[in-house]
Amino acid sequence: MATLAQAPSRTGTTAPGTPPAPGRASVRQLRPNWYATVMGTAIVASAGAALPLTAPGPRLVYQAFWALSALILPVLLAARAVHWARHRDQARRHLLDPAVAPFYGCLAMALLAVGGGTLAVGRDVIGTPAAVAADAVLWTAGTLTGLATAAVIPYLMVTRHRIEPGSASPVWLLPLVAPMVSAALGPALVPHLPAGQAQRTLLFVCYALFGMSLLATLLVLPLVVSRLLHHGPLPLALTPTLFLVLGPLGQSTTAVNHLADAAPGVVDATTAHAMGAFAVLYGVPVMGFALLWLTLTGALVVRAFRRGMGFSMTWWGFTFPLGTCVTGAAGLARHTGVGAWDWLAAALFAALVAAVAVAGARTAGGLARGQLLSPPRPVTP
């Protein structure tokens, strides 16, 4: 669940919703939320590959998005390495800022998203053996990173961060949903492992990752809803982060369907049948709630636009969560035989492409003008 936006830092000097003033761009201002650009780009390839379209034209488009994400990822990894090497004070400040630290979950999901796209569509370009090897490396790195952030960030929130009452945010889900992304993308590697223990181990590891992320999400999501009910809508610049709730919903539905796809021949027939039934019995209600949340969040986003919400990196929060709903709906179409899920997946995919196009264009423009990586503008009293 993928998201995937930049929240105003409590330790910074920029007022919420205030765009940065043009100035000298610096890697010092590069936050971990920038990995959301990789996630949002890569999910187009994976979501498109899940649709029941076999024409070569769309496949080439998916490959282009995958290639772009695969190019952005190493650039960001290098830039973030420079950030930690040259601006360690700022990096530590980010870790100790409860508004910024959860975005470290985006690193894990960026690795996983590119790996998943490599096996889904990149194999047509680099070959299946190379794609499997790349996905295995990225899935392992992303899973280990995701497990670390899922433990470290909540630990920091408990021991080091100062959490104000009523400040629960959807970004708190980011480090918790990373293991769910591993659970959704791991099953694609199962057929490429030796039959027997290796395949069964990976399958059940993915189920454990699914449960870990799901239960953690169930602890945090009520806090987010309570904050909305008791304190009203989020600040305009943070409104797109409400889409982050769709991440664990769509990704968990994707996970159970992908696990059900991988089960036959790996576990006994009875267990495989049960996994297939669970995919439907779990996925349909959860996707129903995802549609309800999408309706509510869409209304709040329209409200924010009418009140003057401008572009910020929070707009990338529209992308990856929508992509997970596309793959979730496509999985339900396979396991239920109900064509309406295919139509839903196609409609959500169209919205995903539009969101990525707008966010990508505005991000490129902001970088060209030197706005997005410039020092924050001081708040005027």
C-alpha positions as a printed Julia matrix, in Angstrom:
381×3 Matrix{Float64}:
   0.0     0.0     0.0
   2.36    2.32   -1.6
   2.38    5.74   -1.16
   3.4     7.66   -0.81
   3.51   11.34   -0.2
   5.44   14.03    1.55
   4.05   15.31    4.81
   5.15   18.62    6.26
   7.91   18.04    8.78
   7.38   19.07   12.35
  11.01   20.05   12.52
  10.98   22.04    9.29
  10.06   25.66    8.75
   7.52   25.31    5.96
   3.87   25.85    6.65
   1.57   22.98    5.6
   0.53   23.38    1.98
   3.12   26.1     1.25
   5.11   25.33   -1.9
   8.86   25.7    -1.57
  10.38   28.83   -2.97
  12.57   28.43   -6.05
  16.21   28.27   -5.1
  19.31   26.18   -5.3
  18.36   22.51   -5.48
  20.21   20.33   -3.01
  20.28   16.65   -2.2
  20.02   17.8     1.42
  16.31   18.31    0.86
  15.8    14.8    -0.59
  13.43   12.91    1.68
  12.59    9.18    1.6
   9.14   10.0     0.2
  10.78   10.38   -3.23
  10.8     6.6    -3.54
   7.06    6.98   -4.15
   7.92    8.1    -7.68
   9.45    4.68   -8.29
   6.49    2.89   -6.73
   3.94    4.88   -8.71
   5.77    4.31  -12.0
   6.47    0.61  -11.5
   2.91   -0.24  -10.45
   1.66    0.81  -13.9
   3.62   -2.09  -15.39
   2.44   -4.67  -12.85
  -1.17   -3.46  -12.89
  -1.28   -3.38  -16.66
   0.12   -6.91  -16.89
  -2.69   -8.11  -14.6
  -5.39   -6.92  -16.99
  -6.85   -9.41  -19.49
  -5.26   -7.64  -22.48
  -2.97   -9.52  -24.84
  -2.36   -6.88  -27.53
   1.34   -6.09  -28.1
   0.79   -2.31  -27.99
  -0.2    -2.06  -24.3
   2.55   -4.52  -23.41
   5.14   -2.16  -24.88
   3.69    0.68  -22.81
   3.95   -1.4   -19.64
   7.55   -2.22  -20.47
   8.3     1.48  -20.91
   6.95    2.26  -17.45
   8.93   -0.63  -15.98
  12.12    0.56  -17.69
  11.56    4.1   -16.4
  11.09    2.87  -12.83
  14.19    0.69  -13.15
  16.17    3.77  -14.21
  14.83    6.05  -11.46
  15.49    3.54   -8.66
  19.32    3.44   -8.83
  19.43    7.23   -9.26
  17.43    7.69   -6.06
  19.44    5.05   -4.22
  22.64    6.87   -5.12
  21.21   10.26   -4.21
  19.97    9.0    -0.86
  23.39    7.45   -0.19
  24.95   10.86   -0.82
  22.33   12.4     1.47
  23.31   10.09    4.32
  27.03   10.59    3.67
  27.04   14.39    3.38
  23.97   15.45    5.36
  23.81   12.96    8.19
  22.36   15.58   10.53
  19.41   16.06    8.22
  19.01   12.31    7.74
  18.92   11.77   11.51
  16.43   14.6    11.82
  14.19   12.84    9.32
  14.32    9.62   11.33
  13.35   11.49   14.49
  10.52   13.38   12.81
   7.22   11.47   13.12
   5.96   13.17    9.97
   8.89   11.95    7.85
  10.14    8.69    9.36
   7.23    6.51    8.13
   8.25    7.25    4.55
  11.24    4.94    4.97
   8.71    2.22    4.17
   8.71    3.57    0.62
  12.27    2.34    0.08
  11.25   -1.28    0.61
   8.19   -0.94   -1.59
  10.19    0.72   -4.36
  12.6    -2.24   -4.45
   9.71   -4.7    -4.44
   7.71   -2.84   -7.08
  10.59   -2.73   -9.55
  11.34   -6.41   -8.91
   7.71   -7.36   -9.47
   7.56   -5.35  -12.69
  10.77   -6.99  -13.88
   9.24  -10.45  -13.67
   5.81   -9.33  -14.93
   6.88   -7.46  -18.08
  10.64   -6.98  -17.99
  11.26  -10.62  -18.81
  10.16   -9.89  -22.39
  13.09   -7.47  -22.64
  15.91   -9.08  -20.65
  14.82  -12.72  -20.73
  13.19  -14.89  -18.08
  16.38  -16.11  -16.3
  17.67  -12.57  -15.84
  14.24  -11.33  -14.77
  13.9   -14.09  -12.17
  17.37  -13.36  -10.81
  16.7    -9.61  -10.62
  13.33  -10.11   -8.98
  14.78  -12.55   -6.45
  17.47  -10.03   -5.44
  15.06   -7.09   -5.26
  12.36   -9.11   -3.46
  14.86  -10.3    -0.86
  16.32   -6.82   -0.35
  12.87   -5.24   -0.26
  11.5    -7.8     2.18
  14.42   -7.45    4.59
  14.19   -3.66    4.37
  10.44   -3.81    4.88
  10.76   -6.0     7.96
  13.34   -3.61    9.39
  11.19   -0.53    8.83
   8.07   -2.3    10.12
   9.91   -2.84   13.42
  12.2     0.2    13.69
   9.76    2.97   12.78
   7.09    1.94   15.32
   9.88    1.56   17.89
  10.99    5.13   17.21
   7.4     6.32   17.4
   7.06    4.77   20.85
  10.44    5.73   22.29
  11.71    8.85   20.47
   8.89   10.62   18.64
   6.53   13.03   20.31
   3.1    12.1    19.03
   0.47   14.74   19.68
  -3.11   13.64   20.47
  -5.24   13.49   17.35
  -2.25   13.48   15.0
  -2.75    9.98   13.54
  -1.94   10.02    9.85
  -2.4     7.61    6.94
   1.37    7.79    6.42
   1.72    5.66    9.54
   0.63    2.75    7.33
   3.64    3.01    5.02
   6.16    0.97    7.04
   3.44   -1.52    7.95
   2.21   -2.24    4.43
   5.68   -3.05    3.05
   5.52   -6.72    4.2
   2.13   -6.98    2.44
   3.8    -5.96   -0.83
   6.29   -8.78   -0.27
   3.41  -11.17    0.33
   1.76  -10.1    -2.92
   4.87  -10.33   -5.11
   6.61  -13.32   -3.54
   4.25  -15.96   -5.04
   5.51  -15.11   -8.54
   8.89  -16.54   -7.53
   7.46  -19.81   -6.21
   7.37  -21.65   -9.57
  11.03  -20.79  -10.16
  12.21  -22.51   -6.97
  13.01  -26.21   -6.64
   9.88  -28.28   -6.02
   9.19  -29.35   -2.48
  10.41  -27.59    0.65
  11.71  -24.47   -1.08
   8.4   -23.71   -2.76
   6.3   -24.5     0.31
   8.57  -22.42    2.53
   8.27  -19.32    0.36
   4.52  -19.78    0.05
   3.99  -19.89    3.8
   6.52  -17.12    4.43
   4.34  -14.94    2.21
   1.27  -15.91    4.25
   3.15  -14.92    7.41
   4.06  -11.57    5.85
   0.41  -11.13    4.88
  -0.76  -11.73    8.45
   1.94   -9.52    9.94
   0.97   -6.56    7.8
  -2.78   -7.13    8.04
  -2.89   -7.22   11.84
  -0.64   -4.17   12.12
  -2.89   -2.3     9.7
  -5.97   -3.22   11.72
  -4.33   -1.56   14.74
  -3.55    1.71   12.95
  -6.52    2.19   10.62
  -9.04    2.89   13.46
  -6.7     5.65   14.7
  -6.8     7.3    11.29
 -10.6     7.13   11.11
 -10.89    8.44   14.68
  -8.67   11.39   13.81
 -10.9    12.28   10.83
 -14.11   11.99   12.82
 -12.92   13.98   15.82
 -10.67   16.57   14.16
 -12.11   16.98   10.67
 -10.43   16.77    7.26
  -6.67   16.74    6.89
  -4.83   19.9     5.81
  -5.21   20.5     2.08
  -1.66   19.44    1.19
  -2.09   16.15    3.05
  -5.5    15.2     1.66
  -4.03   12.88   -1.02
  -2.44   10.78    1.74
  -5.92    9.42    2.47
  -5.44    7.28   -0.64
  -2.72    5.41    1.26
  -5.42    3.47    3.09
  -6.26    1.81   -0.22
  -2.74    0.33   -0.26
  -3.18   -2.38    2.37
  -6.72   -3.07    1.15
  -5.82   -3.6    -2.5
  -2.47   -5.19   -1.77
  -3.88   -7.71    0.69
  -6.53   -8.71   -1.86
  -3.78   -9.07   -4.44
  -1.71  -11.14   -2.02
  -4.38  -13.73   -1.22
  -5.2   -14.14   -4.92
  -1.56  -14.53   -5.94
  -1.0   -17.0    -3.11
  -4.01  -18.99   -4.28
  -2.58  -19.01   -7.82
   0.73  -20.41   -6.56
  -0.74  -23.04   -4.23
  -1.7   -25.87   -6.65
   1.13  -28.4    -6.88
   2.96  -26.81   -3.94
   0.56  -27.9    -1.18
  -1.98  -30.73   -1.15
  -5.23  -30.33   -3.09
  -7.36  -29.72    0.01
  -5.13  -26.91    1.24
  -4.89  -25.38   -2.22
  -8.7   -25.41   -2.49
  -8.97  -23.73    0.9
  -6.5   -21.05   -0.17
  -8.55  -20.39   -3.29
 -11.74  -20.11   -1.26
 -10.04  -17.78    1.22
  -8.92  -15.53   -1.62
 -12.56  -14.98   -2.62
 -14.09  -14.85    0.86
 -11.47  -12.36    2.02
 -10.95  -10.37   -1.16
 -14.54   -9.55   -2.09
 -15.49   -7.87    1.23
 -12.17   -6.05    1.47
 -12.47   -4.7    -2.07
 -15.99   -3.62   -1.21
 -14.6    -1.56    1.66
 -11.87   -0.23   -0.64
 -14.54    1.11   -3.0
 -16.31    2.76   -0.07
 -13.06    4.36    1.09
 -12.28    5.44   -2.48
 -15.66    7.19   -2.68
 -15.17    8.97    0.64
 -11.59    9.94   -0.14
 -12.53   11.09   -3.64
 -15.11   13.45   -2.17
 -12.53   14.85    0.28
 -10.03   15.34   -2.56
 -12.62   17.24   -4.61
 -13.28   19.39   -1.54
  -9.56   20.07   -1.19
  -9.22   21.06   -4.85
 -12.11   23.49   -4.5
 -10.31   25.07   -1.56
  -7.12   25.57   -3.5
  -5.0    22.45   -2.99
  -1.92   22.86   -5.14
   0.63   20.36   -6.33
   3.05   18.77   -3.89
   4.75   15.4    -3.67
   1.66   14.16   -1.84
   0.06   13.69   -5.26
   2.09   10.51   -5.7
  -0.2     9.12   -3.0
  -2.83    8.76   -5.72
  -0.76    6.25   -7.7
   0.52    3.11   -5.99
  -2.62    2.52   -3.86
  -4.8     2.69   -6.99
  -2.49    0.2    -8.68
  -2.91   -2.29   -5.85
  -6.69   -2.06   -6.29
  -6.24   -2.81   -9.99
  -4.28   -5.99   -9.26
  -6.72   -6.94   -6.48
  -9.75   -6.57   -8.74
  -8.01   -8.5   -11.53
  -7.25  -11.33   -9.11
 -10.88  -11.52   -8.03
 -11.94  -11.65  -11.66
  -9.79  -14.75  -12.13
 -11.08  -16.54   -9.06
 -14.76  -15.58   -9.2
 -15.35  -15.6   -12.95
 -17.33  -12.36  -12.54
 -16.59  -10.03  -15.44
 -17.53   -6.93  -13.43
 -14.2    -7.2   -11.62
 -12.38   -6.91  -14.95
 -14.32   -3.76  -15.78
 -13.51   -2.34  -12.38
  -9.83   -3.14  -12.84
  -9.84   -1.43  -16.25
 -11.53    1.69  -14.87
  -9.11    1.91  -11.94
  -6.19    1.38  -14.31
  -7.31    4.33  -16.43
  -7.43    6.47  -13.29
  -3.98    5.17  -12.31
  -2.43    6.13  -15.65
  -3.96    9.61  -15.43
  -2.67   10.07  -11.87
   0.86    8.96  -12.79
   0.89   11.2   -15.86
  -0.17   14.28  -13.89
   2.07   13.6   -10.88
   5.02   12.77  -13.13
   4.62   15.89  -15.27
   4.24   18.17  -12.27
   7.24   16.57  -10.56
   9.42   16.98  -13.64
   8.33   20.6   -13.92
   9.04   21.26  -10.26
  12.52   19.76  -10.59
  13.23   21.79  -13.7
  12.26   25.0   -11.89
  14.35   24.07   -8.86
  11.37   24.06   -6.49
  11.07   20.53   -5.16
  14.61   20.21   -3.78
  15.1    23.82   -2.7
  15.32   24.82    0.97
  11.94   25.33    2.62
  10.5    28.82    2.71
  10.44   30.33    6.21
   6.99   30.74    7.71
   5.83   34.35    7.89
   4.28   35.08   11.31
